[in-house]
């Protein structure tokens, strides 16, 4: 048995790898899935037939598959996962995640992964450090008996709408966690978004702005390759995200309410909100706040702000964002427009 790293950019290797995965019932090869992969390994037998494969996409294990006759032996799965973990460690990646089907949770737990959340259709597990417990220990904690709420925001960028939602939660609770989504897949980087949320809420003494880290499951990192074509990826991702939030975040932090903004435009976000309403209660109440509007009854969204940046429309930007965000955009307008032109945001 041999293991080799292969380059999926080379057509003959890609075809060999894809054919093996198709044989194992994995049919998803979307560009978004493949572009995230930075290492792929295959195991071959003495006849040079592929018997297993696994890939690394940052700190996420993807496309793990083993020929059924070798699965039955049990040790092959352990070898593949151990090899991937060691390769990740060589790349200084010591905290790993895997999204998988429920029937494989026990197998991953046997090789050191810890299940963070599980639904009827999938699960997310982690391995290594810093883990969920380290993450929680770094966050500020609220005294027992206090009424605690949470908001999860991408804030790309922070607008008057975000401010309004946070204000509502601040007025109705003793403490509010604002989790800023950490993945850098937006026009504004995480550091920029985090800074703007902190600056835009610094007068609200009971508001704690914290990074979401990897525990707010992102559409960008969520792998859908093992789902069937007819499964709603957004709905599945939302269910898993909600389950993780309820069990691993809300419970230890004493969070009893999660605030959401109403979603009049995005079907994807609307589906996400509906799943949160289904999964979070009764442990975590879901409260939806109507989107803030301008004096002219215009609904405030970050999407409109980004379009205004593209159009160099400072008048619209002033209507939609708080002063601290406006100042930042004015100072970095050219850089933001260059980013838009280079990455299509």
Secondary structure, 3 states (H helix, E strand, C coil): CEEEEECCCCHHHHHHHHHHHHHCCCCCCCHHHHHCCCEEEEEECCCCCEEEEEEEECCEEEEEEECHHHHCCCHHHHHHHHHHHHHHHHCCCCEEEEEECHHHHHHHHHCCCEEEEECCCCEEEEEECCCHHHHHHHCCCCCCCCCEEEEEECCCCCCHHHHHHHHHHHHHCCEEEEEECCCCCCCCCHHHHHHHHHHHCCCCCCEEEEECHHHCCCCCCCCCCCCCCCCCHHHHHHHHHHHHHHHHHHHHHCEEEEEEECCCCCHHHHHHHHHHHHHCCCCCEEEEECCCECCCCCECCHHHHHHHHHCCCHHHHHHHCCHHHHHHHHHHHHHHHHHHHHHCC
